[in-house]
């Protein structure tokens, strides 16, 4: 992921040392991380991939799904989420209706899945800190703070009236 961020935000990064790359990442007004969240159903083998322009910085948008609000997961192929009773159906292409690949998730399981995403992202921040501390110690903590802020990782996660401490 750090290579993707560097490649996206630092021109000619392949010609620069890690210290310079970290410095230039810290100079950015905003950092985006293309890719977003991917959902894979182990029982059916169906994978829902994020649509174009849905980045990892948008991961918290999923928390709005249980409120009944439309959740933007990108376009082309335009994934969508629909809640029906105690099930959520995430479609790969919301515009294709029943023919689209989909994954069903029990509503009761959904908050735990998002908390797991947050825990994984917190783990990512820890790994970035370890890496940065090894290559450029002085700005390592600043890089972790910058990524935490840009990707909205460690703040409390609110899911349809529930709040968990981040």
Secondary structure, DSSP 8 states (H G I E B T S, - for coil): -HHHHHHHHSTTGGGS-HHHHHHHHHH-S----BT---EE-TTT--EE---BT-BGGGGGGGGGGGGT------BSS--EEEEETTEEEEES-GGGGGGS-EEEEEHHHHHHHHHHHHHHHHHHHHHHHHHHHHH-GGGHHHHHHHHHHHTT-SS-EEETTEEE--
